[in-house]
């Protein structure tokens, strides 16, 4: 699983809501092209951008088992998950290569965002030692 993290502390680019329309279009086109290439290679299982933090809800089980819903994370949140890909590739090295390509998505002025992409294996079964 490739996780696109956004951190206000490490981003050296402005919030996407401030980008010019053509910069947003270039960014979205890059992501679409990336997904198309991964699909053509048989490596894409799923990939989605996620809604902004203003639409997130945190759910916990209440004392009676009913869900307790709160808003959050809040706008002052410094880090959040912006999107993800589930890929099926031949090696961890290939997953890292794909993550590096995604990290270079264009931002304002066409400059690569250099956004951190977390690479994490998806477990298919509990570890043997469990």
HELIX and SHEET records of a PDB file:
HELIX    1   1 UNK A   16  UNK A   18  5                                   3    
HELIX    2   2 UNK A   21  UNK A   40  1                                  20    
HELIX    3   3 UNK A   53  UNK A   55  5                                   3    
HELIX    4   4 UNK A   92  UNK A  103  1                                  12    
HELIX    5   5 UNK A  108  UNK A  110  5                                   3    
SHEET    1   A 4 UNK A  44  UNK A  49  0                                        
SHEET    2   A 4 UNK A  79  UNK A  87 -1                                        
SHEET    3   A 4 UNK A   2  UNK A   7 -1                                        
SHEET    4   A 4 UNK A 117  UNK A 119 -1                                        
SHEET    1   B 2 UNK A  57  UNK A  61  0                                        
SHEET    2   B 2 UNK A  67  UNK A  71 -1                                        
END                                                                             
